[in-house]
């Protein structure tokens, strides 16, 4: 889908973080990096009634150090977490964006 200046692929049925990441890499893509596309992604989610989307951000290698899917370390200004997040509940390493709450959440 090309919209809002982005080329996006939406997977249905829903996949877990690891499967989604592998699926998009096999297509020479990657999970979205939100620092440049945050507002556009939220509009797309609103238009398509999508509640949660994985983003290409995780701290799976080093707890508390968030890395984008292109290998760059995220800065605090790039991470618009929901209030009280990230909380690392259940050893959460993967990041999803919430349309309803307009922010990022760490998810296991």
N, C-alpha and C positions, 0 to 999 in steps of 0.2 A: 504494500500500500504506500503510495507516495502522497503525502499531505503535510501541510505546515512546513514544507521545506525539508522533510525527513523521508527516508526510505525505511519503512518498518514492516516487520513480519510479526503477526500475532498468532500464537500457537493455541489451537484448540484440539483436543481437550487440554486442560491445564496441566502443566508439568511442574515437578519440584525444581528447585534452583539448579541442582547439578544436571538434571536432564535437559532443562531449558538452555543452560550454558553450553552443553555438548551439542545440542541440536543446532543452535545458531552458529557455533564454531564450524560445524560440518558444512554449513552453507556460506563459509567465508564471512560470517557476520559476528556480532557479539551482542551481549545484553546491553541495553541502552545506558549511556553515561549521562546522568541528569544535569550536570553543571551547565551544559549549554542548551539543554532541551527541556528543562523542567516545566515551564509554563505550557509549551506545546504538548508535552506528554499528558499533562493534566487535562487539557482541552480535548485531546483525542479520547482519553479515558471517559470523560464526561459524555462526549458525543456517542460513544459506543457502549455506554453503561458498564464499563469495566471497573470493578471495585479495587482490585489489587494487581500490581504488575511487578515482577522481579526487575531490579535494576542491576547493572553490572558493577556491583560494589559489595565487598565482603571483607571480613577480617579473619578468614580461615587460616592464614599462615601465622599471624601474630595478633593475639587478642588486643583489640583497641587500636590497631593500625589498619585503617580501611584503604583498600586498593581497588582502583577501577579496573574494568575488564581489559583495558589496554595496557595495564601494568603500572600506571602512575598512581602515586599515593595521593589520596584525597585530602584536601585542606578543610579545616573546620567550616569555612564560608561556603564550601560546595555541598555540605551535608545539612539538609534542612530536616532534621529529625523531629518527630512528634514530641510533645512535652513528655518528659520521663524516659525518653529513648535516647540512645540504645541502653537497654537494661540487661542484656545478655541472659535473659530468662531461658532456661533449658539449653544453655550453651549455644545461643543463637549467633550464627556467623553470617547469615545471608540477609540482604537488604531488599525490602519491597517498598513500593510507594502506594499510599492510600489515597484514592480519589475523595473519599468521604472526609478524611481528616486532614488532607492537604499536606502530607509530610511523609518522611521515611520512618520505617520501623525495622528493627532487627528481628529476624524470624529464624527458627530452627529448621 
